[in-house]
Structures are given as C-alpha cells and as structure tokens.
Amino acid sequence: EAHNNNITIDCNGTRIQADDLNDPITGEAVFSIVRNGVIIKNCNMSHYRAAISIDFDINNTLLYNNTFSLIRDAAITVSSASQNLTVVENNFTNSSNAIANGTVINIGAAIGRGLVNLNFSHNKISLFQRGLELINTGNHTIINNTIIDSTLFGILLSNSSNNTLMFNNISNNTEGIIISSGNLRNITLPDLNCTEPF
C-alpha cells in the first residue's frame, strides 16, 4: 500500500509478476492507493487479479507509462468517491488464454462509485473483454486513446454524466461504445473513430 501523501513510485521498467494468476492472495493488487498525491510510473505489472486498486476517498493520483498485461479482473479499479485521477500513456494488453474461467469479468480499467474528474488519455487497451468502464461517475475527459479487440465492448458509460470523449480510436470490438441507464447528461463525442455500433 502507498501509506504516505505525495509520493512517487518509479519502477524504472521493472517487471512485477504474481506467481499464480488464479491465486486470490498473491494475485491481489500490486498497489493499493490509500493516500493523496500518489504517482505510479514506469511499472510493468502482469498476472494479477487487479494491478492497481483505489478503494478510499483519494485525490490527485497519477498513473503514467505503466504496462498491464495478463490481468484477470481489472488492471485499474476505482471503487470510491475519489477525485482527480490521471491515467496517461499506459498500455493495457491481455490475451484470451489469460482467462481461466469464462465467468471472470476482465476489464482494462473499471472506474465506478463516484470518482470525479478522470483524465484518461493516450492509453492503449487491447484484448480485454471490456475496455473502459465508467459506472456511477462523472466529469471525465477521455481523449486520444486506442481501444481495440475487446470481446464485449470498448467503452461503457452507465449512469455517468458530463463526459467528453475526443479523438479516440475504438475499433475491432464486439460493440464500440455503450451508453446506458440513469443520469447521462452532457456527453460530448466529437472526432470519434468508432468502427462498431453504439
């Protein structure tokens, strides 16, 4: 866990890998962020159930230039009313044989339960079941990302308002963007390259 405010964790390209993808203990999050102002960068994380978890009301987190591969559940999970999460220039990649059980929910980034102000830009998500999932959140900017080869969808917005999606390449997914349920006000989708139906 990151226990101090305003710290930087720089892995310098080091590979951090769990022993067993399906082990509920060793496969838990590499980093559990419980403080404000945490920067995690240049990490190469693989074979985890969840690589980075934000479970408390945390502000001003930066995830930069990390690689997430062969992640079972979700590379990044946010399940709290945090603010100001920036996810920039990360690479999320999986393969279908990384999923041991067809019931596993496999997501590049799962953002939910009240996060405000996500800047998700210049990332690549490929070969997940679900690319980017935004549920019960709002005020996000999703720009210049590539989300490809998802077996279910590229982006899901559910009960998520005041979002801007610009200059994203969303292609070769079963469904491109799903906008569903609840309060879905002020969603802007200019300059979008999406080859699948909404």
C-alpha positions as CSV (number, residue, x, y, z in Angstrom):
1,E,0.0,0.0,0.0
2,A,1.0,3.6,-0.6
3,H,0.9,4.9,3.0
4,N,2.2,8.5,2.6
5,N,0.8,11.5,0.8
6,N,2.7,13.0,-2.2
7,I,5.0,10.1,-3.0
8,T,6.3,8.8,-6.4
9,I,6.8,5.1,-7.1
10,D,9.0,4.7,-10.1
11,C,9.6,1.1,-11.1
12,N,12.1,2.1,-13.9
13,G,10.6,-0.6,-16.1
14,T,10.8,-3.4,-13.6
15,R,8.5,-6.4,-14.2
16,I,6.3,-7.2,-11.2
17,Q,4.5,-10.5,-11.7
18,A,2.3,-12.7,-9.5
19,D,3.2,-16.3,-9.1
20,D,-0.3,-17.5,-9.9
21,L,-2.9,-15.6,-11.9
22,N,-5.7,-17.5,-10.2
23,D,-4.4,-17.3,-6.6
24,P,-6.7,-15.0,-4.6
25,I,-3.9,-14.0,-2.3
26,T,-0.8,-13.5,-4.5
27,G,-3.0,-12.3,-7.3
28,E,-4.3,-9.2,-5.5
29,A,-3.4,-5.6,-6.3
30,V,0.2,-4.7,-6.7
31,F,-0.5,-1.2,-5.4
32,S,-3.4,-0.2,-3.1
33,I,-3.6,3.5,-3.0
34,V,-4.8,4.9,0.3
35,R,-3.2,8.4,0.3
36,N,-3.4,11.6,-1.7
37,G,-0.9,12.8,-4.4
38,V,0.5,9.3,-5.3
39,I,2.3,8.9,-8.6
40,I,2.9,5.4,-10.0
41,K,5.0,5.2,-13.2
42,N,7.2,3.0,-15.4
43,C,5.9,-0.3,-13.9
44,N,5.3,-3.5,-15.8
45,M,2.7,-5.5,-14.0
46,S,1.4,-8.9,-15.1
47,H,-0.5,-12.0,-13.9
48,Y,-2.6,-10.2,-11.2
49,R,-6.3,-10.2,-10.5
50,A,-6.1,-6.4,-10.1
51,A,-2.9,-4.4,-10.5
52,I,-3.9,-1.0,-9.0
53,S,-6.7,-0.5,-6.6
54,I,-8.1,2.8,-5.3
55,D,-10.6,2.0,-2.5
56,F,-10.7,5.2,-0.4
57,D,-11.6,8.8,-1.0
58,I,-8.2,9.7,-2.6
59,N,-7.3,12.8,-4.5
60,N,-4.7,13.7,-7.2
61,T,-3.4,10.3,-8.3
62,L,-1.3,9.9,-11.5
63,L,-0.7,6.6,-13.3
64,Y,1.9,7.2,-16.0
65,N,3.7,5.0,-18.6
66,N,2.8,1.7,-16.9
67,T,2.2,-1.7,-18.7
68,F,-0.6,-4.0,-17.5
69,S,-0.6,-7.5,-19.1
70,L,-2.4,-10.8,-18.4
71,I,-4.7,-9.2,-15.8
72,R,-7.5,-11.4,-14.7
73,D,-10.2,-9.0,-13.3
74,A,-9.3,-5.3,-13.9
75,A,-5.9,-3.6,-14.4
76,I,-7.2,-0.5,-12.5
77,T,-10.1,-0.4,-10.2
78,V,-11.6,2.7,-8.5
79,S,-14.4,1.9,-6.1
80,S,-14.6,5.1,-4.0
81,A,-15.6,8.8,-4.3
82,S,-12.1,9.9,-5.3
83,Q,-11.2,13.0,-7.3
84,N,-8.6,13.9,-10.0
85,L,-7.3,10.6,-11.3
86,T,-5.0,11.0,-14.3
87,V,-4.2,7.9,-16.4
88,V,-1.8,8.8,-19.2
89,E,0.3,6.8,-21.7
90,N,-0.3,3.3,-20.2
91,N,-0.5,0.1,-22.1
92,F,-3.2,-2.5,-21.2
93,T,-3.0,-5.8,-23.0
94,N,-4.4,-9.2,-22.4
95,S,-5.0,-12.4,-24.3
96,S,-7.9,-14.7,-24.4
97,N,-5.9,-17.6,-22.9
98,A,-5.3,-15.4,-19.8
99,I,-8.9,-16.1,-18.7
100,A,-9.1,-19.3,-16.9
101,N,-12.8,-19.1,-16.2
102,G,-15.4,-17.7,-18.6
103,T,-17.2,-16.0,-15.7
104,V,-14.3,-13.7,-14.9
105,I,-15.1,-10.1,-15.6
106,N,-12.0,-8.9,-17.4
107,I,-11.7,-5.1,-17.8
108,G,-8.8,-2.8,-18.7
109,A,-9.9,0.0,-16.3
110,A,-13.1,-0.1,-14.1
111,I,-14.0,3.3,-12.8
112,G,-17.0,3.4,-10.5
113,R,-18.8,4.6,-7.4
114,G,-18.4,8.3,-7.5
115,L,-15.0,9.2,-9.0
116,V,-15.0,12.8,-10.2
117,N,-12.6,14.2,-12.8
118,L,-10.8,11.4,-14.6
119,N,-8.3,12.3,-17.3
120,F,-7.8,9.2,-19.3
121,S,-5.6,10.0,-22.3
122,H,-3.0,8.5,-24.7
123,N,-3.6,4.9,-23.4
124,K,-3.9,1.7,-25.4
125,I,-6.3,-1.1,-24.3
126,S,-6.3,-4.3,-26.2
127,L,-7.6,-7.9,-25.9
128,F,-9.7,-7.4,-22.8
129,Q,-13.4,-8.5,-22.5
130,R,-14.3,-4.9,-21.6
131,G,-12.1,-1.9,-22.4
132,L,-13.0,1.1,-20.2
133,E,-16.0,1.0,-17.9
134,L,-17.4,4.2,-16.2
135,I,-20.3,3.5,-13.8
136,N,-21.9,6.0,-11.4
137,T,-19.2,8.6,-12.1
138,G,-18.9,11.9,-14.0
139,N,-16.9,14.8,-15.3
140,H,-14.4,12.8,-17.2
141,T,-12.2,13.5,-20.2
142,I,-11.3,10.5,-22.4
143,I,-9.0,11.6,-25.2
144,N,-6.6,10.2,-27.7
145,N,-6.9,6.6,-26.6
146,T,-6.8,3.4,-28.7
147,I,-9.3,0.7,-27.5
148,I,-9.2,-2.4,-29.7
149,D,-10.1,-6.1,-29.8
150,S,-12.4,-6.2,-26.8
151,T,-14.7,-9.2,-26.9
152,L,-17.7,-7.3,-25.3
153,F,-17.2,-3.5,-25.6
154,G,-14.7,-0.7,-26.0
155,I,-16.3,1.9,-23.6
156,L,-19.3,1.6,-21.3
157,L,-20.9,4.7,-19.8
158,S,-23.6,3.8,-17.3
159,N,-25.2,6.5,-15.1
160,S,-22.2,8.7,-15.9
161,S,-22.7,12.3,-16.9
162,N,-20.7,15.3,-18.1
163,N,-18.1,13.4,-20.0
164,T,-16.1,14.3,-23.1
165,L,-14.7,11.6,-25.4
166,M,-12.5,13.0,-28.2
167,F,-10.0,11.7,-30.8
168,N,-10.3,8.1,-29.6
169,N,-9.8,5.1,-31.9
170,I,-12.3,2.4,-30.9
171,S,-12.2,-0.4,-33.3
172,N,-12.5,-4.2,-33.8
173,N,-14.5,-4.5,-30.6
174,T,-17.8,-6.5,-30.4
175,E,-19.5,-3.2,-29.5
176,G,-17.8,0.2,-29.6
177,I,-19.4,2.5,-27.1
178,I,-22.4,1.6,-24.9
179,I,-24.3,4.4,-23.2
180,S,-26.9,3.1,-20.8
181,S,-29.1,3.8,-17.8
182,G,-29.6,6.6,-15.3
183,N,-28.3,10.1,-15.5
184,L,-26.5,10.6,-18.8
185,R,-26.3,14.3,-19.3
186,N,-23.8,16.3,-21.4
187,I,-21.9,13.6,-23.1
188,T,-19.7,15.0,-25.9
189,L,-18.3,12.7,-28.7
190,P,-16.5,14.8,-31.3
191,D,-13.9,13.5,-33.7
192,L,-14.5,9.9,-32.8
193,N,-13.2,6.9,-34.9
194,C,-15.5,4.1,-33.9
195,T,-16.0,1.2,-36.2
196,E,-18.6,-0.6,-34.2
197,P,-22.2,0.4,-33.4
198,F,-23.1,2.4,-30.3
